[in-house]
């Protein structure tokens, strides 16, 4: 006598597999392009000769951005400069 089958069991379908992850479109996915610093507005500098002027800070941030961008472009050779 055959063994009764469970109505909830389906032997005809293979077990579910999780979907394959999509191929990475970027060789370094968690490496966003550096963003340039925001340029100070013309009225941000008081013109008083401050020891640390907003324009000085911007120049430092711009130099750091240019270095970071150059390094990023080396890691992403196909990206537009």
PDB file with one MODEL, atoms N, CA, C and O in Angstrom:
MODEL        1
ATOM      1  N   UNK A   1       0.860  -1.175   0.000  1.00  0.00           N
ATOM      2  CA  UNK A   1       0.000   0.000   0.000  1.00  0.00           C
ATOM      3  C   UNK A   1       0.911   1.245   0.000  1.00  0.00           C
ATOM      4  O   UNK A   1       1.850   1.318   0.793  1.00  0.00           O
ATOM      5  N   UNK A   2       0.638   2.225  -0.888  1.00  0.00           N
ATOM      6  CA  UNK A   2       1.494   3.428  -0.946  1.00  0.00           C
ATOM      7  C   UNK A   2       1.276   4.317   0.266  1.00  0.00           C
ATOM      8  O   UNK A   2       0.203   4.355   0.868  1.00  0.00           O
ATOM      9  N   UNK A   3       2.352   5.034   0.594  1.00  0.00           N
ATOM     10  CA  UNK A   3       2.288   5.972   1.725  1.00  0.00           C
ATOM     11  C   UNK A   3       1.580   7.238   1.261  1.00  0.00           C
ATOM     12  O   UNK A   3       1.933   7.784   0.215  1.00  0.00           O
ATOM     13  N   UNK A   4       0.589   7.720   2.011  1.00  0.00           N
ATOM     14  CA  UNK A   4      -0.102   8.938   1.581  1.00  0.00           C
ATOM     15  C   UNK A   4       0.848  10.144   1.624  1.00  0.00           C
ATOM     16  O   UNK A   4       1.684  10.257   2.520  1.00  0.00           O
ATOM     17  N   UNK A   5       0.703  11.028   0.652  1.00  0.00           N
ATOM     18  CA  UNK A   5       1.550  12.219   0.572  1.00  0.00           C
ATOM     19  C   UNK A   5       0.920  13.358   1.345  1.00  0.00           C
ATOM     20  O   UNK A   5      -0.302  13.482   1.419  1.00  0.00           O
ATOM     21  N   UNK A   6       1.744  14.156   1.897  1.00  0.00           N
ATOM     22  CA  UNK A   6       1.271  15.344   2.602  1.00  0.00           C
ATOM     23  C   UNK A   6       0.781  16.356   1.563  1.00  0.00           C
ATOM     24  O   UNK A   6       1.493  16.605   0.590  1.00  0.00           O
ATOM     25  N   UNK A   7      -0.402  16.946   1.728  1.00  0.00           N
ATOM     26  CA  UNK A   7      -0.907  17.891   0.730  1.00  0.00           C
ATOM     27  C   UNK A   7      -0.092  19.194   0.684  1.00  0.00           C
ATOM     28  O   UNK A   7      -0.171  19.929  -0.300  1.00  0.00           O
ATOM     29  N   UNK A   8       0.677  19.482   1.717  1.00  0.00           N
ATOM     30  CA  UNK A   8       1.461  20.722   1.733  1.00  0.00           C
ATOM     31  C   UNK A   8       2.821  20.554   1.073  1.00  0.00           C
ATOM     32  O   UNK A   8       3.499  21.540   0.784  1.00  0.00           O
ATOM     33  N   UNK A   9       3.220  19.322   0.836  1.00  0.00           N
ATOM     34  CA  UNK A   9       4.544  19.059   0.270  1.00  0.00           C
ATOM     35  C   UNK A   9       4.448  18.987  -1.249  1.00  0.00           C
ATOM     36  O   UNK A   9       3.550  18.347  -1.795  1.00  0.00           O
ATOM     37  N   UNK A  10       5.365  19.635  -1.909  1.00  0.00           N
ATOM     38  CA  UNK A  10       5.377  19.613  -3.365  1.00  0.00           C
ATOM     39  C   UNK A  10       6.749  19.134  -3.804  1.00  0.00           C
ATOM     40  O   UNK A  10       7.728  19.878  -3.739  1.00  0.00           O
ATOM     41  N   UNK A  11       6.811  17.896  -4.250  1.00  0.00           N
ATOM     42  CA  UNK A  11       8.087  17.309  -4.652  1.00  0.00           C
ATOM     43  C   UNK A  11       8.502  17.720  -6.060  1.00  0.00           C
ATOM     44  O   UNK A  11       9.609  17.392  -6.487  1.00  0.00           O
ATOM     45  N   UNK A  12       7.676  18.404  -6.764  1.00  0.00           N
ATOM     46  CA  UNK A  12       7.979  18.729  -8.150  1.00  0.00           C
ATOM     47  C   UNK A  12       8.826  19.997  -8.303  1.00  0.00           C
ATOM     48  O   UNK A  12       9.462  20.170  -9.342  1.00  0.00           O
ATOM     49  N   UNK A  13       8.856  20.868  -7.328  1.00  0.00           N
ATOM     50  CA  UNK A  13       9.605  22.126  -7.440  1.00  0.00           C
ATOM     51  C   UNK A  13      10.895  22.041  -6.631  1.00  0.00           C
ATOM     52  O   UNK A  13      10.897  21.528  -5.512  1.00  0.00           O
ATOM     53  N   UNK A  14      11.991  22.543  -7.195  1.00  0.00           N
ATOM     54  CA  UNK A  14      13.232  22.564  -6.423  1.00  0.00           C
ATOM     55  C   UNK A  14      13.116  23.565  -5.279  1.00  0.00           C
ATOM     56  O   UNK A  14      12.286  24.472  -5.333  1.00  0.00           O
ATOM     57  N   UNK A  15      13.929  23.411  -4.261  1.00  0.00           N
ATOM     58  CA  UNK A  15      13.864  24.363  -3.160  1.00  0.00           C
ATOM     59  C   UNK A  15      14.220  25.775  -3.639  1.00  0.00           C
ATOM     60  O   UNK A  15      15.009  25.956  -4.566  1.00  0.00           O
ATOM     61  N   UNK A  16      13.628  26.745  -2.992  1.00  0.00           N
ATOM     62  CA  UNK A  16      13.878  28.157  -3.351  1.00  0.00           C
ATOM     63  C   UNK A  16      15.324  28.524  -3.031  1.00  0.00           C
ATOM     64  O   UNK A  16      15.838  28.193  -1.962  1.00  0.00           O
ATOM     65  N   UNK A  17      15.964  29.202  -3.957  1.00  0.00           N
ATOM     66  CA  UNK A  17      17.328  29.694  -3.760  1.00  0.00           C
ATOM     67  C   UNK A  17      17.276  31.210  -3.655  1.00  0.00           C
ATOM     68  O   UNK A  17      16.485  31.847  -4.350  1.00  0.00           O
ATOM     69  N   UNK A  18      18.095  31.794  -2.808  1.00  0.00           N
ATOM     70  CA  UNK A  18      18.098  33.250  -2.744  1.00  0.00           C
ATOM     71  C   UNK A  18      18.622  33.818  -4.065  1.00  0.00           C
ATOM     72  O   UNK A  18      19.466  33.195  -4.710  1.00  0.00           O
ATOM     73  N   UNK A  19      18.132  34.989  -4.475  1.00  0.00           N
ATOM     74  CA  UNK A  19      18.597  35.556  -5.736  1.00  0.00           C
ATOM     75  C   UNK A  19      20.079  35.910  -5.656  1.00  0.00           C
ATOM     76  O   UNK A  19      20.587  36.309  -4.608  1.00  0.00           O
ATOM     77  N   UNK A  20      20.743  35.756  -6.769  1.00  0.00           N
ATOM     78  CA  UNK A  20      22.168  36.094  -6.818  1.00  0.00           C
ATOM     79  C   UNK A  20      22.328  37.606  -6.723  1.00  0.00           C
ATOM     80  O   UNK A  20      21.521  38.348  -7.284  1.00  0.00           O
ATOM     81  N   UNK A  21      23.347  38.067  -6.028  1.00  0.00           N
ATOM     82  CA  UNK A  21      23.543  39.514  -5.951  1.00  0.00           C
ATOM     83  C   UNK A  21      23.908  40.068  -7.318  1.00  0.00           C
ATOM     84  O   UNK A  21      24.553  39.381  -8.110  1.00  0.00           O
ATOM     85  N   UNK A  22      23.499  41.316  -7.611  1.00  0.00           N
ATOM     86  CA  UNK A  22      23.827  41.880  -8.913  1.00  0.00           C
ATOM     87  C   UNK A  22      25.332  42.111  -9.018  1.00  0.00           C
ATOM     88  O   UNK A  22      25.997  42.355  -8.012  1.00  0.00           O
ATOM     89  N   UNK A  23      25.862  42.035 -10.220  1.00  0.00           N
ATOM     90  CA  UNK A  23      27.301  42.277 -10.367  1.00  0.00           C
ATOM     91  C   UNK A  23      27.623  43.734 -10.038  1.00  0.00           C
ATOM     92  O   UNK A  23      26.839  44.627 -10.360  1.00  0.00           O
ATOM     93  N   UNK A  24      28.738  43.977  -9.415  1.00  0.00           N
ATOM     94  CA  UNK A  24      29.061  45.362  -9.073  1.00  0.00           C
ATOM     95  C   UNK A  24      29.340  46.163 -10.333  1.00  0.00           C
ATOM     96  O   UNK A  24      30.064  45.712 -11.220  1.00  0.00           O
ATOM     97  N   UNK A  25      28.757  47.360 -10.405  1.00  0.00           N
ATOM     98  CA  UNK A  25      28.981  48.229 -11.555  1.00  0.00           C
ATOM     99  C   UNK A  25      30.209  49.099 -11.335  1.00  0.00           C
ATOM    100  O   UNK A  25      30.775  49.632 -12.290  1.00  0.00           O
ATOM    101  N   UNK A  26      30.615  49.243 -10.104  1.00  0.00           N
ATOM    102  CA  UNK A  26      31.764  50.066  -9.752  1.00  0.00           C
ATOM    103  C   UNK A  26      32.804  49.142  -9.125  1.00  0.00           C
ATOM    104  O   UNK A  26      32.468  48.359  -8.236  1.00  0.00           O
ATOM    105  N   UNK A  27      34.068  49.217  -9.570  1.00  0.00           N
ATOM    106  CA  UNK A  27      35.057  48.317  -8.987  1.00  0.00           C
ATOM    107  C   UNK A  27      35.248  48.525  -7.491  1.00  0.00           C
ATOM    108  O   UNK A  27      35.650  47.597  -6.788  1.00  0.00           O
ATOM    109  N   UNK A  28      34.971  49.708  -7.000  1.00  0.00           N
ATOM    110  CA  UNK A  28      35.056  49.999  -5.568  1.00  0.00           C
ATOM    111  C   UNK A  28      33.711  50.622  -5.182  1.00  0.00           C
ATOM    112  O   UNK A  28      33.580  51.846  -5.203  1.00  0.00           O
ATOM    113  N   UNK A  29      32.697  49.797  -4.826  1.00  0.00           N
ATOM    114  CA  UNK A  29      31.338  50.315  -4.651  1.00  0.00           C
ATOM    115  C   UNK A  29      31.164  51.330  -3.521  1.00  0.00           C
ATOM    116  O   UNK A  29      30.324  52.223  -3.636  1.00  0.00           O
ATOM    117  N   UNK A  30      31.917  51.223  -2.454  1.00  0.00           N
ATOM    118  CA  UNK A  30      31.740  52.154  -1.337  1.00  0.00           C
ATOM    119  C   UNK A  30      32.822  53.222  -1.347  1.00  0.00           C
ATOM    120  O   UNK A  30      33.413  53.529  -0.312  1.00  0.00           O
ATOM    121  N   UNK A  31      33.074  53.781  -2.514  1.00  0.00           N
ATOM    122  CA  UNK A  31      34.122  54.777  -2.660  1.00  0.00           C
ATOM    123  C   UNK A  31      33.586  55.935  -3.498  1.00  0.00           C
ATOM    124  O   UNK A  31      33.931  56.060  -4.673  1.00  0.00           O
ATOM    125  N   UNK A  32      32.741  56.785  -2.900  1.00  0.00           N
ATOM    126  CA  UNK A  32      32.152  57.869  -3.689  1.00  0.00           C
ATOM    127  C   UNK A  32      33.198  58.913  -4.093  1.00  0.00           C
ATOM    128  O   UNK A  32      34.217  59.089  -3.426  1.00  0.00           O
ATOM    129  N   UNK A  33      32.921  59.583  -5.182  1.00  0.00           N
ATOM    130  CA  UNK A  33      33.795  60.646  -5.668  1.00  0.00           C
ATOM    131  C   UNK A  33      33.807  61.783  -4.645  1.00  0.00           C
ATOM    132  O   UNK A  33      32.755  62.167  -4.134  1.00  0.00           O
ATOM    133  N   UNK A  34      34.987  62.321  -4.345  1.00  0.00           N
ATOM    134  CA  UNK A  34      35.047  63.444  -3.396  1.00  0.00           C
ATOM    135  C   UNK A  34      34.278  64.646  -3.931  1.00  0.00           C
ATOM    136  O   UNK A  34      34.212  64.869  -5.140  1.00  0.00           O
ATOM    137  N   UNK A  35      33.710  65.400  -3.033  1.00  0.00           N
ATOM    138  CA  UNK A  35      32.951  66.593  -3.408  1.00  0.00           C
ATOM    139  C   UNK A  35      33.782  67.827  -3.072  1.00  0.00           C
ATOM    140  O   UNK A  35      34.428  67.881  -2.025  1.00  0.00           O
ATOM    141  N   UNK A  36      33.761  68.809  -3.957  1.00  0.00           N
ATOM    142  CA  UNK A  36      34.537  70.020  -3.688  1.00  0.00           C
ATOM    143  C   UNK A  36      33.945  70.798  -2.511  1.00  0.00           C
ATOM    144  O   UNK A  36      32.747  70.714  -2.240  1.00  0.00           O
ATOM    145  N   UNK A  37      34.789  71.544  -1.826  1.00  0.00           N
ATOM    146  CA  UNK A  37      34.257  72.351  -0.716  1.00  0.00           C
ATOM    147  C   UNK A  37      33.416  73.504  -1.264  1.00  0.00           C
ATOM    148  O   UNK A  37      33.567  73.925  -2.411  1.00  0.00           O
ATOM    149  N   UNK A  38      32.544  73.986  -0.422  1.00  0.00           N
ATOM    150  CA  UNK A  38      31.701  75.115  -0.825  1.00  0.00           C
ATOM    151  C   UNK A  38      32.520  76.401  -0.746  1.00  0.00           C
ATOM    152  O   UNK A  38      33.134  76.708   0.276  1.00  0.00           O
ATOM    153  N   UNK A  39      32.512  77.137  -1.843  1.00  0.00           N
ATOM    154  CA  UNK A  39      33.262  78.393  -1.894  1.00  0.00           C
ATOM    155  C   UNK A  39      32.568  79.431  -1.023  1.00  0.00           C
ATOM    156  O   UNK A  39      31.341  79.535  -1.051  1.00  0.00           O
ATOM    157  N   UNK A  40      33.333  80.205  -0.246  1.00  0.00           N
ATOM    158  CA  UNK A  40      32.700  81.229   0.580  1.00  0.00           C
ATOM    159  C   UNK A  40      32.043  82.300  -0.289  1.00  0.00           C
ATOM    160  O   UNK A  40      32.530  82.633  -1.369  1.00  0.00           O
ATOM    161  N   UNK A  41      30.949  82.818   0.201  1.00  0.00           N
ATOM    162  CA  UNK A  41      30.269  83.910  -0.499  1.00  0.00           C
ATOM    163  C   UNK A  41      31.110  85.181  -0.369  1.00  0.00           C
ATOM    164  O   UNK A  41      31.909  85.304   0.559  1.00  0.00           O
ATOM    165  N   UNK A  42      30.934  86.118  -1.286  1.00  0.00           N
ATOM    166  CA  UNK A  42      31.726  87.347  -1.218  1.00  0.00           C
ATOM    167  C   UNK A  42      31.625  88.079   0.128  1.00  0.00           C
ATOM    168  O   UNK A  42      32.585  88.727   0.546  1.00  0.00           O
ATOM    169  N   UNK A  43      30.501  87.985   0.795  1.00  0.00           N
ATOM    170  CA  UNK A  43      30.327  88.681   2.069  1.00  0.00           C
ATOM    171  C   UNK A  43      30.785  87.895   3.282  1.00  0.00           C
ATOM    172  O   UNK A  43      30.694  88.393   4.404  1.00  0.00           O
ATOM    173  N   UNK A  44      31.286  86.655   3.081  1.00  0.00           N
ATOM    174  CA  UNK A  44      31.706  85.832   4.218  1.00  0.00           C
ATOM    175  C   UNK A  44      32.982  86.358   4.869  1.00  0.00           C
ATOM    176  O   UNK A  44      33.175  86.188   6.073  1.00  0.00           O
ATOM    177  N   UNK A  45      33.851  86.990   4.093  1.00  0.00           N
ATOM    178  CA  UNK A  45      35.088  87.548   4.643  1.00  0.00           C
ATOM    179  C   UNK A  45      34.799  88.964   5.109  1.00  0.00           C
ATOM    180  O   UNK A  45      34.240  89.774   4.369  1.00  0.00           O
ATOM    181  N   UNK A  46      35.188  89.252   6.343  1.00  0.00           N
ATOM    182  CA  UNK A  46      34.918  90.584   6.894  1.00  0.00           C
ATOM    183  C   UNK A  46      35.948  91.618   6.436  1.00  0.00           C
ATOM    184  O   UNK A  46      35.730  92.822   6.570  1.00  0.00           O
ATOM    185  N   UNK A  47      37.074  91.138   5.893  1.00  0.00           N
ATOM    186  CA  UNK A  47      38.107  92.069   5.438  1.00  0.00           C
ATOM    187  C   UNK A  47      38.917  92.657   6.574  1.00  0.00           C
ATOM    188  O   UNK A  47      39.654  93.623   6.378  1.00  0.00           O
ATOM    189  N   UNK A  48      38.788  92.085   7.761  1.00  0.00           N
ATOM    190  CA  UNK A  48      39.466  92.629   8.931  1.00  0.00           C
ATOM    191  C   UNK A  48      40.848  92.029   9.179  1.00  0.00           C
ATOM    192  O   UNK A  48      41.472  92.336  10.195  1.00  0.00           O
ATOM    193  N   UNK A  49      41.330  91.198   8.294  1.00  0.00           N
ATOM    194  CA  UNK A  49      42.651  90.608   8.487  1.00  0.00           C
ATOM    195  C   UNK A  49      42.688  89.559   9.578  1.00  0.00           C
ATOM    196  O   UNK A  49      43.672  89.467  10.311  1.00  0.00           O
ATOM    197  N   UNK A  50      41.664  88.787   9.696  1.00  0.00           N
ATOM    198  CA  UNK A  50      41.600  87.742  10.726  1.00  0.00           C
ATOM    199  C   UNK A  50      42.775  86.779  10.571  1.00  0.00           C
ATOM    200  O   UNK A  50      43.272  86.552   9.468  1.00  0.00           O
ATOM    201  N   UNK A  51      43.206  86.221  11.700  1.00  0.00           N
ATOM    202  CA  UNK A  51      44.320  85.277  11.674  1.00  0.00           C
ATOM    203  C   UNK A  51      43.957  84.029  10.874  1.00  0.00           C
ATOM    204  O   UNK A  51      44.819  83.454  10.210  1.00  0.00           O
ATOM    205  N   UNK A  52      42.726  83.612  10.925  1.00  0.00           N
ATOM    206  CA  UNK A  52      42.276  82.441  10.186  1.00  0.00           C
ATOM    207  C   UNK A  52      41.014  82.833   9.429  1.00  0.00           C
ATOM    208  O   UNK A  52      39.899  82.631   9.909  1.00  0.00           O
ATOM    209  N   UNK A  53      41.204  83.393   8.247  1.00  0.00           N
ATOM    210  CA  UNK A  53      40.115  83.913   7.422  1.00  0.00           C
ATOM    211  C   UNK A  53      39.347  82.760   6.778  1.00  0.00           C
ATOM    212  O   UNK A  53      39.888  81.672   6.580  1.00  0.00           O
ATOM    213  N   UNK A  54      38.093  83.012   6.458  1.00  0.00           N
ATOM    214  CA  UNK A  54      37.300  81.992   5.776  1.00  0.00           C
ATOM    215  C   UNK A  54      37.928  81.634   4.428  1.00  0.00           C
ATOM    216  O   UNK A  54      37.807  80.498   3.968  1.00  0.00           O
ATOM    217  N   UNK A  55      38.593  82.592   3.801  1.00  0.00           N
ATOM    218  CA  UNK A  55      39.261  82.318   2.530  1.00  0.00           C
ATOM    219  C   UNK A  55      40.469  81.406   2.731  1.00  0.00           C
ATOM    220  O   UNK A  55      40.770  80.585   1.865  1.00  0.00           O
ATOM    221  N   UNK A  56      41.164  81.539   3.861  1.00  0.00           N
ATOM    222  CA  UNK A  56      42.277  80.641   4.175  1.00  0.00           C
ATOM    223  C   UNK A  56      41.758  79.213   4.371  1.00  0.00           C
ATOM    224  O   UNK A  56      42.340  78.248   3.874  1.00  0.00           O
ATOM    225  N   UNK A  57      40.675  79.108   5.090  1.00  0.00           N
ATOM    226  CA  UNK A  57      40.094  77.787   5.334  1.00  0.00           C
ATOM    227  C   UNK A  57      39.661  77.155   4.017  1.00  0.00           C
ATOM    228  O   UNK A  57      39.879  75.964   3.795  1.00  0.00           O
ATOM    229  N   UNK A  58      39.046  77.951   3.143  1.00  0.00           N
ATOM    230  CA  UNK A  58      38.609  77.430   1.850  1.00  0.00           C
ATOM    231  C   UNK A  58      39.808  76.944   1.036  1.00  0.00           C
ATOM    232  O   UNK A  58      39.739  75.889   0.404  1.00  0.00           O
ATOM    233  N   UNK A  59      40.897  77.697   1.045  1.00  0.00           N
ATOM    234  CA  UNK A  59      42.091  77.305   0.298  1.00  0.00           C
ATOM    235  C   UNK A  59      42.630  75.970   0.814  1.00  0.00           C
ATOM    236  O   UNK A  59      43.047  75.127   0.021  1.00  0.00           O
ATOM    237  N   UNK A  60      42.624  75.770   2.130  1.00  0.00           N
ATOM    238  CA  UNK A  60      43.078  74.497   2.697  1.00  0.00           C
ATOM    239  C   UNK A  60      42.146  73.350   2.310  1.00  0.00           C
ATOM    240  O   UNK A  60      42.603  72.263   1.954  1.00  0.00           O
ATOM    241  N   UNK A  61      40.842  73.597   2.382  1.00  0.00           N
ATOM    242  CA  UNK A  61      39.872  72.562   2.026  1.00  0.00           C
ATOM    243  C   UNK A  61      39.964  72.227   0.536  1.00  0.00           C
ATOM    244  O   UNK A  61      39.807  71.069   0.150  1.00  0.00           O
ATOM    245  N   UNK A  62      40.218  73.240  -0.300  1.00  0.00           N
ATOM    246  CA  UNK A  62      40.337  73.020  -1.734  1.00  0.00           C
ATOM    247  C   UNK A  62      41.582  72.180  -2.055  1.00  0.00           C
ATOM    248  O   UNK A  62      41.535  71.301  -2.916  1.00  0.00           O
ATOM    249  N   UNK A  63      42.671  72.449  -1.375  1.00  0.00           N
ATOM    250  CA  UNK A  63      43.897  71.663  -1.584  1.00  0.00           C
ATOM    251  C   UNK A  63      43.669  70.208  -1.164  1.00  0.00           C
ATOM    252  O   UNK A  63      44.100  69.287  -1.858  1.00  0.00           O
ATOM    253  N   UNK A  64      42.993  70.000  -0.034  1.00  0.00           N
ATOM    254  CA  UNK A  64      42.697  68.632   0.432  1.00  0.00           C
ATOM    255  C   UNK A  64      41.763  67.930  -0.554  1.00  0.00           C
ATOM    256  O   UNK A  64      41.918  66.739  -0.824  1.00  0.00           O
ATOM    257  N   UNK A  65      40.793  68.676  -1.089  1.00  0.00           N
ATOM    258  CA  UNK A  65      39.864  68.093  -2.072  1.00  0.00           C
ATOM    259  C   UNK A  65      40.621  67.663  -3.318  1.00  0.00           C
ATOM    260  O   UNK A  65      40.394  66.567  -3.832  1.00  0.00           O
ATOM    261  N   UNK A  66      41.515  68.508  -3.810  1.00  0.00           N
ATOM    262  CA  UNK A  66      42.272  68.175  -5.023  1.00  0.00           C
ATOM    263  C   UNK A  66      43.130  66.921  -4.819  1.00  0.00           C
ATOM    264  O   UNK A  66      43.247  66.094  -5.722  1.00  0.00           O
ATOM    265  N   UNK A  67      43.722  66.785  -3.644  1.00  0.00           N
ATOM    266  CA  UNK A  67      44.504  65.577  -3.341  1.00  0.00           C
ATOM    267  C   UNK A  67      43.599  64.346  -3.294  1.00  0.00           C
ATOM    268  O   UNK A  67      43.930  63.298  -3.850  1.00  0.00           O
ATOM    269  N   UNK A  68      42.457  64.485  -2.626  1.00  0.00           N
ATOM    270  CA  UNK A  68      41.519  63.358  -2.519  1.00  0.00           C
ATOM    271  C   UNK A  68      40.978  62.987  -3.895  1.00  0.00           C
ATOM    272  O   UNK A  68      40.816  61.804  -4.193  1.00  0.00           O
ATOM    273  N   UNK A  69      40.700  63.972  -4.733  1.00  0.00           N
ATOM    274  CA  UNK A  69      40.188  63.698  -6.075  1.00  0.00           C
ATOM    275  C   UNK A  69      41.243  62.986  -6.922  1.00  0.00           C
ATOM    276  O   UNK A  69      40.923  62.046  -7.649  1.00  0.00           O
ATOM    277  N   UNK A  70      42.489  63.426  -6.833  1.00  0.00           N
ATOM    278  CA  UNK A  70      43.569  62.770  -7.589  1.00  0.00           C
ATOM    279  C   UNK A  70      43.701  61.305  -7.162  1.00  0.00           C
ATOM    280  O   UNK A  70      43.869  60.426  -8.008  1.00  0.00           O
ATOM    281  N   UNK A  71      43.626  61.043  -5.868  1.00  0.00           N
ATOM    282  CA  UNK A  71      43.708  59.661  -5.377  1.00  0.00           C
ATOM    283  C   UNK A  71      42.501  58.857  -5.853  1.00  0.00           C
ATOM    284  O   UNK A  71      42.646  57.697  -6.238  1.00  0.00           O
ATOM    285  N   UNK A  72      41.324  59.453  -5.832  1.00  0.00           N
ATOM    286  CA  UNK A  72      40.108  58.768  -6.273  1.00  0.00           C
ATOM    287  C   UNK A  72      40.200  58.436  -7.761  1.00  0.00           C
ATOM    288  O   UNK A  72      39.815  57.344  -8.179  1.00  0.00           O
ATOM    289  N   UNK A  73      40.710  59.376  -8.561  1.00  0.00           N
ATOM    290  CA  UNK A  73      40.839  59.147  -9.999  1.00  0.00           C
ATOM    291  C   UNK A  73      41.827  58.027 -10.302  1.00  0.00           C
ATOM    292  O   UNK A  73      41.666  57.310 -11.290  1.00  0.00           O
ATOM    293  N   UNK A  74      42.851  57.871  -9.459  1.00  0.00           N
ATOM    294  CA  UNK A  74      43.772  56.736  -9.631  1.00  0.00           C
ATOM    295  C   UNK A  74      43.073  55.412  -9.362  1.00  0.00           C
ATOM    296  O   UNK A  74      43.374  54.404 -10.001  1.00  0.00           O
ATOM    297  N   UNK A  75      42.124  55.418  -8.398  1.00  0.00           N
ATOM    298  CA  UNK A  75      41.391  54.191  -8.089  1.00  0.00           C
ATOM    299  C   UNK A  75      40.287  53.915  -9.104  1.00  0.00           C
ATOM    300  O   UNK A  75      39.825  52.780  -9.223  1.00  0.00           O
ATOM    301  N   UNK A  76      39.858  54.946  -9.840  1.00  0.00           N
ATOM    302  CA  UNK A  76      38.776  54.843 -10.829  1.00  0.00           C
ATOM    303  C   UNK A  76      39.290  55.389 -12.161  1.00  0.00           C
ATOM    304  O   UNK A  76      38.888  56.477 -12.574  1.00  0.00           O
ATOM    305  N   UNK A  77      40.171  54.653 -12.838  1.00  0.00           N
ATOM    306  CA  UNK A  77      40.811  55.191 -14.038  1.00  0.00           C
ATOM    307  C   UNK A  77      39.845  55.511 -15.186  1.00  0.00           C
ATOM    308  O   UNK A  77      40.186  56.315 -16.053  1.00  0.00           O
ATOM    309  N   UNK A  78      38.677  54.919 -15.218  1.00  0.00           N
ATOM    310  CA  UNK A  78      37.728  55.192 -16.300  1.00  0.00           C
ATOM    311  C   UNK A  78      36.842  56.398 -16.055  1.00  0.00           C
ATOM    312  O   UNK A  78      36.064  56.774 -16.931  1.00  0.00           O
ATOM    313  N   UNK A  79      36.941  57.019 -14.878  1.00  0.00           N
ATOM    314  CA  UNK A  79      36.058  58.143 -14.537  1.00  0.00           C
ATOM    315  C   UNK A  79      36.546  59.424 -15.217  1.00  0.00           C
ATOM    316  O   UNK A  79      37.738  59.598 -15.469  1.00  0.00           O
ATOM    317  N   UNK A  80      35.607  60.300 -15.502  1.00  0.00           N
ATOM    318  CA  UNK A  80      35.944  61.602 -16.091  1.00  0.00           C
ATOM    319  C   UNK A  80      36.551  62.499 -15.019  1.00  0.00           C
ATOM    320  O   UNK A  80      36.080  62.514 -13.882  1.00  0.00           O
ATOM    321  N   UNK A  81      37.587  63.242 -15.372  1.00  0.00           N
ATOM    322  CA  UNK A  81      38.219  64.122 -14.370  1.00  0.00           C
ATOM    323  C   UNK A  81      37.372  65.276 -13.949  1.00  0.00           C
ATOM    324  O   UNK A  81      37.793  66.079 -13.117  1.00  0.00           O
TER     325      UNK A  81
ENDMDL
END
